[in-house]
Amino acid sequence: MKLRVYIAGPYSGGDQCLNVRNAINAAELVIRFGGVPYIPHLSHFWHLVSLHTYGFWIEQGLEWLKLCHIFFRLPGESKGSDIEEEAAQRRGLTICRTVEELEKALNVR
């Protein structure tokens, strides 16, 4: 079974498109290391079509988080990522903050 990795990081602070791109780049690392990424940042495109509240998006992400094994936190301040990380800690997920930690957690070496 492949490990599922939740990618968290800044979205609304700064350039949203750059933040989405950073999350996609992180997902490419997850795939390279043998995992399966979940990218909540991709809801950016859904939100462009159907507006929802901040709370709605957090709730959606927390539901997906329940299915993941690893939490990969990208650098930068993010209230949403803080909420998600607290939930990941409560669930006992492996928390990774660097590429090296992610690679090790996905047992690649």
N, C-alpha and C positions, 0 to 999 in steps of 0.2 A: 504494500500500500504506500502510495506517495503521501508525504506530509503536506498539509494545507497551511499556507502562510498568509496571515492577514497583514496587509501593508498599511501602515498609518503614518501620517505626516501632515504638514501644513497644507491647507487647501485655500481657505478664504483670505489668509494674510499674504499680502504681496501679489504677485502675478499668478492668477489662478491657472492659466494655461501652462505656465512653467511648472507649477506644483503638480499638475496632472501628468506632465511629461516626466517629472522626477519619479513619480509613483510607477509609471509604466517602465521606466528604466530599471527600477528596483524589481519589478515583476520579471523582467528579463533575466536578472541575476538569479531569482528564485528558480526559474525554469532551468537555467544553466546548471544549477546545483542539484537538480532532480526533484524539486518541489512543485507544488501547484499554488499559484498566487491568487489571492482575492484582492481586488483594487477598488476600494470604496470611492476613490476619486473619480471613477468613471461615471458615477451618478451625476457628475457635472453636465453631461450631455442630456441625460434624462431631465434634469432640472431646467435646462434651456427650453424644453418642450412643455413640461408640466411642473409648475412651481409648487414647492412644498416647503414647510417650515423647517428651520434648523433642527428642531426636536424630531421631526419625522426622519430626517437623514441619519441622525444619531441612532435612533431606534432601529432603523434598517441595518446599519453597520453592526450594532450590538447583537442582532439576531444572527448575522453571518459569522461573527466572531465566535459564537458557540460551536461552530463546526470546524474551527481551525485548531491546529496544534502549536503553531509558532506565531509570535507577534513580532513583526519587524518594524521598528520605529525609526523613521527618517528624521534627520536633524531639523531643528527649527521649532519655534513656539507654535502651539496649537492647542486650543481649549478642547476641541473634539478629540484629538489624539490623547490628551491627558485622560479624558473620560474613558476612552477605549482601553488605554493601558491599565487603568485601575481595574476595569472589568477583566482584562486578560490576566492580571495578577491574581484576582479572586478565583479565577478558573484554573489557575496553576499552569498556564501556558508558559512555554519557554519565551523569554523576552530577549530579543536581539537588537543591538543598536549599531553594530558595525557589520561590514561585509564579512569580516573574518568570523564573527560570532554566528552569523547566518550560515555560512558555509559549514562550520563545525556542527551546528544544530541539525543541519540536513545530512550529516554524516558523509561528507564528501572530502576525501583526501586519500 
